[in-house]
Amino acid sequence: MLFEDLSLSKSIQKAVFEEGYLNPTPIQEQSIPIVLAGRDLIGCAQTGTGKTAAFAIPIIHQLHRIVGSSKKAKQIRALIVTPTRELAVQIGQSFDTYAKYTNLTQLTIFGGVSQNPQVDTLKKGVDILVATPGRLLDLQKQGFLDLNHLHVLVLDEADQMLDMGFINDVKKIVKLTPKNRQTLLFSATMPIAIRELAEMFLQDPAKVEVSPVSSTAENVEQRVYFVEKTEKRNLLYHLIKTEGLSNVLVFARTKHGADNVVKALRKKDIPAEAIHGDKSQNARQRVLDAFKNKEVGVLVATDIAARGIDIDQLPFVINFDLPNIPETYVHRIGRTGRAGNGGIAISFCGKDEHPYWKDIQKLIKVDVKTISDHQYQWHAGSPEATSEKPKNSNRSGGAHKSRKSNASKQNKKRWY
C-alpha cells in the first residue's frame, strides 16, 4: 500500500511525500482508515513503529476538512496527552510537519518552563494541543483552556502514564472533554489497568496490534552477562573500553542509579550523561542533542525518560538494571536495530535479578547468548540455585479494578 491509497488530502500527501514517506508502516496502514472513519481506537505498538503519524495524519485530515480556510477564532479541536516533555515536543513537531500545508496550528505545553508564552498562544487560539497532564490541568484550572469544542482525544503512551502515577490526572482530563469525542489510546504494552482504562473511556473501540510485545527484532543480537551486582559498573567500563562501544544507551532502574553510573564513568574519563525526570527541560534537551550529535558517547536513562528518545541509528543498548516487567525489556531493546539497521542489546543480570531474566526468557522465547568468559561473574552457585524472587516484583503495575464508567455505556453522537 502507498500513502496515496489512503484517501488523504493533497496537502497532507505533499507533506508526507517531502518527508520521504511512500509506504505506511503496519500501524499506520491499519490505524489511519479507522481514525478517518471516526471510530475509537486502541493501538498497541512498540517504539519505532510510526504510531505518532498513525494518529496525527488522520486527525490533520479531518480537522483540515472541518476548519478549512475559516477565519473564525481557533478552538482546541484535538488534544494529545502524553507523559513526558520530550514526547510532547516530538509529537508537536510531527503535527507541524504533517500540517505545514494546511492552516491548522498546534501548541505544545508542558511543565518545568514558564507558562506565559504558552498562555499567550492559547489566547490567540490553536486547533491542536499537545500536553503533559500536569501543565494541562494547571492551565485549565486557571481558566486558560476550553475543551468544550474538542473532537478527538489521544492518550499516548498510556502504560507510561500509568507507571508515572498520572491515572487520576487522565481521568480528570477526560471528564473535561465532550462525551461525543473520538478517543484514541496508544500503548507499548497492554497491562490489565490499561485495558480497564480503555473500557472506561472508549466506546466500541477497534483494536490494532503490531509487533507483539513478546517479539524482539531479528536483526538485534542479544547477549547476557551474569554479573555480581557490585561489579556492574566495572563490567560496563570494561565493555566500553575493550569493545570500543560508542553511541550507547544504558538503562538504569532509578534516577539515583542513573546518576551514579554516570559519575562512575566520568571518573574513568568516559563522556556520559544522564536523563531522567529530575532534570530540567532545558538540561534534558541539551543532553539529548549532545547524544544525537555524538558529543556524548554514553546516555544513561530511566525507562520513563527514554520514551522521549527517538534515534534511528542506535547501535547499542545495555540493560544495566533488568526491568521487572518483561515487556519493558522488549521495549528497551527495540531502541536498537531500527529502520533496517543491526544492533546489539546487552543485559547485566545480578543474582537478585535472575527471576526477572527467567520471566523475560519466557516472554521472548529466544535463546540469548550467555557471555561467561569475563572476570565479573557471580562468585558461587548457578543462577537457578542462588536466586530468590526480588521484592516489589508486581508486574501488574499496581492496577486496581475499575468500574466501567456510565459515560462509556451511553450512545454518543460522533463529530465526524
VEXLOTOR-949027 format. One record per residue (C-alpha): residue in one letter; z, y, x. Coordinates in nm, 3 decimals. Example, Ala and Ser with C-alpha at 12.3 -4.5 7.8 and 13.67 -1.06 7.14 Angstrom:
<pts>
{"A", {0.780, -0.450, 1.230}}
{"S", {0.714, -0.106, 1.367}}
</pts>
This chain:
<pts>
{"M", {0.000, 0.000, 0.000}}
{"L", {-0.069, 0.359, 0.106}}
{"F", {0.129, 0.670, 0.014}}
{"E", {-0.177, 0.796, -0.170}}
{"D", {-0.141, 0.497, -0.404}}
{"L", {0.199, 0.620, -0.528}}
{"S", {0.062, 0.892, -0.761}}
{"L", {0.235, 1.172, -0.573}}
{"S", {0.130, 1.536, -0.593}}
{"K", {-0.122, 1.657, -0.339}}
{"S", {0.136, 1.896, -0.194}}
{"I", {0.368, 1.609, -0.109}}
{"Q", {0.087, 1.385, 0.014}}
{"K", {-0.022, 1.658, 0.253}}
{"A", {0.332, 1.698, 0.394}}
{"V", {0.378, 1.322, 0.427}}
{"F", {0.041, 1.280, 0.596}}
{"E", {0.126, 1.550, 0.850}}
{"E", {0.440, 1.355, 0.938}}
{"G", {0.222, 1.058, 1.023}}
{"Y", {0.322, 0.853, 0.719}}
{"L", {0.046, 0.624, 0.596}}
{"N", {0.220, 0.320, 0.453}}
{"P", {0.554, 0.341, 0.272}}
{"T", {0.836, 0.123, 0.403}}
{"P", {0.960, -0.155, 0.172}}
{"I", {1.248, 0.055, 0.037}}
{"Q", {1.006, 0.343, -0.030}}
{"E", {0.739, 0.124, -0.189}}
{"Q", {0.990, -0.029, -0.428}}
{"S", {1.210, 0.273, -0.499}}
{"I", {0.965, 0.560, -0.542}}
{"P", {0.796, 0.423, -0.860}}
{"I", {1.140, 0.351, -1.011}}
{"V", {1.265, 0.703, -0.943}}
{"L", {0.940, 0.853, -1.073}}
{"A", {0.992, 0.653, -1.394}}
{"G", {1.330, 0.820, -1.438}}
{"R", {1.542, 0.508, -1.410}}
{"D", {1.882, 0.488, -1.244}}
{"L", {1.866, 0.300, -0.915}}
{"I", {2.090, 0.102, -0.683}}
{"G", {1.936, 0.079, -0.337}}
{"C", {2.080, -0.144, -0.066}}
{"A", {1.919, -0.078, 0.270}}
{"Q", {2.024, -0.067, 0.632}}
{"T", {1.976, 0.225, 0.863}}
{"G", {1.623, 0.296, 0.980}}
{"T", {1.454, 0.168, 0.666}}
{"G", {1.339, 0.509, 0.540}}
{"K", {1.569, 0.538, 0.240}}
{"T", {1.601, 0.918, 0.260}}
{"A", {1.229, 0.952, 0.188}}
{"A", {1.269, 0.686, -0.081}}
{"F", {1.466, 0.930, -0.294}}
{"A", {1.363, 1.269, -0.152}}
{"I", {0.989, 1.229, -0.210}}
{"P", {1.003, 1.132, -0.580}}
{"I", {1.271, 1.394, -0.650}}
{"I", {1.048, 1.664, -0.500}}
{"H", {0.753, 1.535, -0.702}}
{"Q", {0.947, 1.553, -1.029}}
{"L", {1.109, 1.890, -0.964}}
{"H", {0.783, 2.045, -0.845}}
{"R", {0.623, 1.936, -1.171}}
{"I", {0.910, 2.085, -1.374}}
{"V", {0.968, 2.406, -1.182}}
{"G", {0.603, 2.467, -1.094}}
{"S", {0.538, 2.825, -0.994}}
{"S", {0.812, 2.960, -1.220}}
{"K", {0.956, 3.293, -1.116}}
{"K", {1.276, 3.234, -1.312}}
{"A", {1.610, 3.222, -1.134}}
{"K", {1.652, 2.897, -0.947}}
{"Q", {1.912, 2.645, -1.064}}
{"I", {2.052, 2.336, -0.896}}
{"R", {1.845, 2.051, -1.037}}
{"A", {1.908, 1.786, -0.771}}
{"L", {2.236, 1.711, -0.595}}
{"I", {2.265, 1.475, -0.300}}
{"V", {2.620, 1.383, -0.199}}
{"T", {2.668, 1.226, 0.144}}
{"P", {2.981, 1.158, 0.353}}
{"T", {2.920, 1.338, 0.682}}
{"R", {2.788, 1.669, 0.804}}
{"E", {2.530, 1.505, 1.029}}
{"L", {2.385, 1.307, 0.742}}
{"A", {2.379, 1.615, 0.521}}
{"V", {2.185, 1.808, 0.785}}
{"Q", {1.933, 1.526, 0.830}}
{"I", {1.878, 1.489, 0.456}}
{"G", {1.834, 1.864, 0.417}}
{"Q", {1.576, 1.867, 0.694}}
{"S", {1.389, 1.584, 0.522}}
{"F", {1.373, 1.777, 0.196}}
{"D", {1.247, 2.084, 0.384}}
{"T", {0.977, 1.873, 0.548}}
{"Y", {0.850, 1.694, 0.237}}
{"A", {0.871, 2.004, 0.015}}
{"K", {0.715, 2.255, 0.254}}
{"Y", {0.401, 2.291, 0.041}}
{"T", {0.598, 2.346, -0.279}}
{"N", {0.809, 2.641, -0.389}}
{"L", {1.124, 2.428, -0.401}}
{"T", {1.424, 2.539, -0.197}}
{"Q", {1.718, 2.339, -0.067}}
{"L", {2.060, 2.424, 0.072}}
{"T", {2.285, 2.203, 0.280}}
{"I", {2.659, 2.268, 0.256}}
{"F", {2.947, 2.110, 0.449}}
{"G", {3.292, 2.197, 0.577}}
{"G", {3.400, 2.297, 0.925}}
{"V", {3.195, 2.618, 0.917}}
{"S", {3.221, 2.949, 0.735}}
{"Q", {3.135, 2.924, 0.367}}
{"N", {2.997, 3.278, 0.345}}
{"P", {2.631, 3.203, 0.439}}
{"Q", {2.636, 2.905, 0.204}}
{"V", {2.775, 3.115, -0.081}}
{"D", {2.517, 3.389, -0.020}}
{"T", {2.234, 3.137, -0.051}}
{"L", {2.386, 2.980, -0.362}}
{"K", {2.397, 3.322, -0.527}}
{"K", {2.023, 3.361, -0.467}}
{"G", {1.963, 3.023, -0.629}}
{"V", {1.842, 2.685, -0.497}}
{"D", {1.666, 2.385, -0.651}}
{"I", {1.816, 2.113, -0.434}}
{"L", {2.170, 2.095, -0.299}}
{"V", {2.278, 1.853, -0.024}}
{"A", {2.654, 1.843, 0.019}}
{"T", {2.958, 1.670, 0.158}}
{"P", {3.224, 1.605, -0.108}}
{"G", {3.499, 1.835, 0.021}}
{"R", {3.294, 2.154, 0.055}}
{"L", {3.114, 2.084, -0.272}}
{"L", {3.436, 2.063, -0.473}}
{"D", {3.582, 2.361, -0.288}}
{"L", {3.291, 2.589, -0.375}}
{"Q", {3.281, 2.458, -0.731}}
{"K", {3.650, 2.537, -0.774}}
{"Q", {3.582, 2.891, -0.654}}
{"G", {3.313, 2.927, -0.919}}
{"F", {3.010, 2.936, -0.689}}
{"L", {2.845, 2.618, -0.821}}
{"D", {2.685, 2.545, -1.157}}
{"L", {2.575, 2.184, -1.204}}
{"N", {2.501, 2.209, -1.576}}
{"H", {2.125, 2.208, -1.517}}
{"L", {2.128, 1.905, -1.289}}
{"H", {1.852, 1.649, -1.338}}
{"V", {1.927, 1.396, -1.068}}
{"L", {2.236, 1.297, -0.870}}
{"V", {2.211, 1.095, -0.549}}
{"L", {2.515, 0.921, -0.399}}
{"D", {2.406, 0.840, -0.045}}
{"E", {2.588, 0.608, 0.197}}
{"A", {2.825, 0.511, -0.084}}
{"D", {3.007, 0.248, 0.121}}
{"Q", {3.098, 0.503, 0.387}}
{"M", {3.220, 0.749, 0.124}}
{"L", {3.444, 0.470, 0.003}}
{"D", {3.570, 0.395, 0.355}}
{"M", {3.639, 0.763, 0.418}}
{"G", {3.852, 0.793, 0.106}}
{"F", {3.606, 1.005, -0.094}}
{"I", {3.606, 0.782, -0.400}}
{"N", {3.821, 1.018, -0.610}}
{"D", {3.615, 1.318, -0.499}}
{"V", {3.298, 1.136, -0.604}}
{"K", {3.446, 1.067, -0.946}}
{"K", {3.534, 1.437, -0.984}}
{"I", {3.182, 1.538, -0.883}}
{"V", {3.019, 1.302, -1.131}}
{"K", {3.230, 1.448, -1.412}}
{"L", {3.089, 1.792, -1.330}}
{"T", {2.732, 1.676, -1.395}}
{"P", {2.545, 1.634, -1.726}}
{"K", {2.563, 1.290, -1.886}}
{"N", {2.186, 1.274, -1.923}}
{"R", {2.128, 1.295, -1.548}}
{"Q", {1.940, 1.035, -1.347}}
{"T", {2.168, 0.871, -1.088}}
{"L", {2.061, 0.706, -0.765}}
{"L", {2.311, 0.519, -0.548}}
{"F", {2.226, 0.407, -0.195}}
{"S", {2.448, 0.198, 0.031}}
{"A", {2.403, -0.003, 0.351}}
{"T", {2.647, -0.264, 0.222}}
{"M", {2.741, -0.358, -0.131}}
{"P", {3.113, -0.449, -0.149}}
{"I", {3.283, -0.506, -0.483}}
{"A", {3.412, -0.148, -0.501}}
{"I", {3.057, -0.009, -0.477}}
{"R", {2.933, -0.242, -0.749}}
{"E", {3.219, -0.124, -0.971}}
{"L", {3.129, 0.238, -0.891}}
{"A", {2.771, 0.169, -0.998}}
{"E", {2.892, 0.019, -1.326}}
{"M", {3.090, 0.334, -1.395}}
{"F", {2.822, 0.592, -1.325}}
{"L", {2.480, 0.429, -1.364}}
{"Q", {2.304, 0.320, -1.682}}
{"D", {2.096, 0.003, -1.672}}
{"P", {2.000, 0.062, -1.308}}
{"A", {1.710, -0.102, -1.130}}
{"K", {1.816, -0.276, -0.809}}
{"V", {1.627, -0.266, -0.482}}
{"E", {1.745, -0.451, -0.173}}
{"V", {1.556, -0.470, 0.153}}
{"S", {1.652, -0.620, 0.488}}
{"P", {1.951, -0.814, 0.352}}
{"V", {2.278, -0.720, 0.517}}
{"S", {2.304, -1.067, 0.672}}
{"S", {1.982, -1.028, 0.870}}
{"T", {1.951, -0.893, 1.222}}
{"A", {1.624, -0.778, 1.376}}
{"E", {1.442, -1.049, 1.567}}
{"N", {1.349, -0.806, 1.843}}
{"V", {1.715, -0.732, 1.923}}
{"E", {1.865, -0.950, 2.196}}
{"Q", {2.231, -1.020, 2.116}}
{"R", {2.498, -1.105, 2.371}}
{"V", {2.873, -1.156, 2.351}}
{"Y", {3.139, -1.133, 2.621}}
{"F", {3.480, -1.289, 2.561}}
{"V", {3.698, -1.045, 2.748}}
{"E", {4.062, -0.957, 2.795}}
{"K", {4.143, -0.656, 2.579}}
{"T", {4.283, -0.465, 2.878}}
{"E", {3.965, -0.529, 3.077}}
{"K", {3.713, -0.393, 2.826}}
{"R", {3.679, -0.056, 2.999}}
{"N", {3.620, -0.224, 3.335}}
{"L", {3.358, -0.452, 3.183}}
{"L", {3.184, -0.156, 3.021}}
{"Y", {3.170, 0.031, 3.352}}
{"H", {3.056, -0.286, 3.532}}
{"L", {2.764, -0.338, 3.293}}
{"I", {2.655, 0.025, 3.301}}
{"K", {2.652, 0.029, 3.681}}
{"T", {2.520, -0.317, 3.767}}
{"E", {2.254, -0.331, 3.493}}
{"G", {2.163, 0.037, 3.514}}
{"L", {2.222, 0.098, 3.143}}
{"S", {2.139, 0.442, 3.006}}
{"N", {2.099, 0.588, 2.659}}
{"V", {2.381, 0.359, 2.540}}
{"L", {2.553, 0.387, 2.203}}
{"V", {2.906, 0.243, 2.221}}
{"F", {3.107, 0.169, 1.907}}
{"A", {3.484, 0.213, 1.906}}
{"R", {3.712, 0.137, 1.613}}
{"T", {3.915, 0.461, 1.619}}
{"K", {3.877, 0.825, 1.717}}
{"H", {4.155, 0.789, 1.973}}
{"G", {3.990, 0.479, 2.117}}
{"A", {3.656, 0.657, 2.147}}
{"D", {3.815, 0.945, 2.338}}
{"N", {3.993, 0.703, 2.573}}
{"V", {3.670, 0.519, 2.653}}
{"V", {3.502, 0.850, 2.737}}
{"K", {3.791, 0.954, 2.962}}
{"A", {3.777, 0.622, 3.148}}
{"L", {3.402, 0.650, 3.206}}
{"R", {3.420, 1.010, 3.320}}
{"K", {3.684, 0.917, 3.579}}
{"K", {3.418, 0.692, 3.730}}
{"D", {3.153, 0.964, 3.714}}
{"I", {2.965, 0.823, 3.414}}
{"P", {2.843, 1.107, 3.188}}
{"A", {2.984, 1.022, 2.846}}
{"E", {3.068, 1.199, 2.522}}
{"A", {3.247, 1.100, 2.203}}
{"I", {3.152, 1.178, 1.845}}
{"H", {3.392, 1.136, 1.555}}
{"G", {3.546, 1.317, 1.261}}
{"D", {3.792, 1.525, 1.466}}
{"K", {3.510, 1.706, 1.644}}
{"S", {3.389, 2.037, 1.506}}
{"Q", {3.043, 2.055, 1.357}}
{"N", {2.911, 2.256, 1.650}}
{"A", {3.062, 2.014, 1.900}}
{"R", {2.920, 1.712, 1.723}}
{"Q", {2.573, 1.864, 1.707}}
{"R", {2.590, 1.962, 2.073}}
{"V", {2.684, 1.608, 2.172}}
{"L", {2.408, 1.456, 1.958}}
{"D", {2.147, 1.691, 2.103}}
{"A", {2.261, 1.613, 2.458}}
{"F", {2.240, 1.239, 2.392}}
{"K", {1.897, 1.262, 2.229}}
{"N", {1.775, 1.471, 2.522}}
{"K", {1.920, 1.209, 2.762}}
{"E", {2.151, 1.465, 2.921}}
{"V", {2.438, 1.227, 2.840}}
{"G", {2.390, 0.859, 2.916}}
{"V", {2.667, 0.713, 2.701}}
{"L", {2.766, 0.814, 2.350}}
{"V", {3.088, 0.663, 2.212}}
{"A", {3.111, 0.679, 1.833}}
{"T", {3.311, 0.557, 1.538}}
{"D", {3.121, 0.389, 1.256}}
{"I", {3.156, 0.686, 1.022}}
{"A", {3.025, 0.941, 1.273}}
{"A", {2.742, 0.709, 1.379}}
{"R", {2.588, 0.726, 1.031}}
{"G", {2.452, 1.065, 1.134}}
{"I", {2.275, 0.936, 1.444}}
{"D", {1.901, 0.896, 1.392}}
{"I", {1.726, 0.789, 1.713}}
{"D", {1.411, 0.577, 1.700}}
{"Q", {1.416, 0.451, 2.058}}
{"L", {1.773, 0.346, 2.133}}
{"P", {1.770, 0.058, 2.385}}
{"F", {2.138, -0.042, 2.399}}
{"V", {2.422, -0.079, 2.151}}
{"I", {2.762, -0.200, 2.270}}
{"N", {3.040, -0.309, 2.037}}
{"F", {3.339, -0.209, 2.248}}
{"D", {3.554, -0.300, 1.947}}
{"L", {3.432, -0.558, 1.699}}
{"P", {3.426, -0.447, 1.334}}
{"N", {3.647, -0.635, 1.090}}
{"I", {3.369, -0.625, 0.830}}
{"P", {3.077, -0.850, 0.931}}
{"E", {2.816, -0.638, 0.753}}
{"T", {2.916, -0.346, 0.974}}
{"Y", {2.807, -0.547, 1.277}}
{"V", {2.459, -0.580, 1.129}}
{"H", {2.451, -0.208, 1.056}}
{"R", {2.560, -0.124, 1.410}}
{"I", {2.307, -0.332, 1.597}}
{"G", {2.040, -0.208, 1.357}}
{"R", {2.060, 0.115, 1.556}}
{"T", {1.851, -0.051, 1.826}}
{"G", {1.523, -0.239, 1.802}}
{"R", {1.381, 0.015, 1.558}}
{"A", {1.020, 0.118, 1.498}}
{"G", {0.894, -0.199, 1.662}}
{"N", {1.085, -0.141, 1.986}}
{"G", {1.304, -0.403, 2.150}}
{"G", {1.676, -0.360, 2.202}}
{"I", {1.990, -0.522, 2.336}}
{"A", {2.317, -0.549, 2.142}}
{"I", {2.625, -0.639, 2.346}}
{"S", {2.964, -0.727, 2.194}}
{"F", {3.306, -0.739, 2.360}}
{"C", {3.535, -0.989, 2.190}}
{"G", {3.907, -0.988, 2.267}}
{"K", {4.139, -1.271, 2.170}}
{"D", {4.269, -1.080, 1.870}}
{"E", {3.912, -1.015, 1.753}}
{"H", {3.784, -1.371, 1.762}}
{"P", {3.835, -1.427, 1.386}}
{"Y", {3.613, -1.123, 1.334}}
{"W", {3.346, -1.277, 1.558}}
{"K", {3.360, -1.603, 1.365}}
{"D", {3.307, -1.409, 1.040}}
{"I", {3.011, -1.225, 1.196}}
{"Q", {2.853, -1.553, 1.308}}
{"K", {2.890, -1.699, 0.960}}
{"L", {2.709, -1.398, 0.818}}
{"I", {2.420, -1.359, 1.062}}
{"K", {2.364, -1.731, 1.132}}
{"V", {2.230, -1.653, 1.479}}
{"D", {2.321, -1.837, 1.798}}
{"V", {2.429, -1.534, 2.002}}
{"K", {2.413, -1.581, 2.379}}
{"T", {2.760, -1.601, 2.537}}
{"I", {2.786, -1.443, 2.883}}
{"S", {3.058, -1.633, 3.067}}
{"D", {2.988, -1.553, 3.433}}
{"H", {3.197, -1.238, 3.457}}
{"Q", {3.536, -1.159, 3.607}}
{"Y", {3.697, -1.020, 3.293}}
{"Q", {3.716, -1.335, 3.080}}
{"W", {4.016, -1.449, 2.885}}
{"H", {4.265, -1.594, 3.129}}
{"A", {4.372, -1.900, 2.933}}
{"G", {4.267, -2.111, 2.637}}
{"S", {3.949, -2.116, 2.434}}
{"P", {3.866, -1.858, 2.166}}
{"E", {3.917, -2.115, 1.893}}
{"A", {4.255, -2.229, 2.019}}
{"T", {4.418, -1.897, 2.103}}
{"S", {4.328, -1.660, 1.824}}
{"E", {4.504, -1.566, 1.507}}
{"K", {4.374, -1.360, 1.222}}
{"P", {4.440, -0.992, 1.307}}
{"K", {4.636, -0.779, 1.069}}
{"N", {4.464, -0.538, 0.834}}
{"S", {4.151, -0.750, 0.816}}
{"N", {4.097, -0.687, 0.447}}
{"R", {3.719, -0.696, 0.401}}
{"S", {3.725, -0.555, 0.052}}
{"G", {3.771, -0.200, 0.177}}
{"G", {4.086, -0.167, -0.033}}
{"A", {3.887, -0.194, -0.352}}
{"H", {4.060, -0.164, -0.684}}
{"K", {3.915, -0.297, -1.002}}
{"S", {3.787, -0.012, -1.217}}
{"R", {3.710, 0.001, -1.583}}
{"K", {3.362, 0.083, -1.687}}
{"S", {3.357, 0.445, -1.796}}
{"N", {3.278, 0.538, -2.152}}
{"A", {3.001, 0.764, -2.023}}
{"S", {2.811, 0.471, -1.879}}
{"K", {2.813, 0.300, -2.218}}
{"Q", {2.664, 0.593, -2.402}}
{"N", {2.296, 0.622, -2.471}}
{"K", {2.167, 0.902, -2.252}}
{"K", {1.868, 1.121, -2.312}}
{"R", {1.667, 1.135, -1.993}}
{"W", {1.543, 1.459, -1.841}}
{"Y", {1.203, 1.326, -1.735}}
</pts>
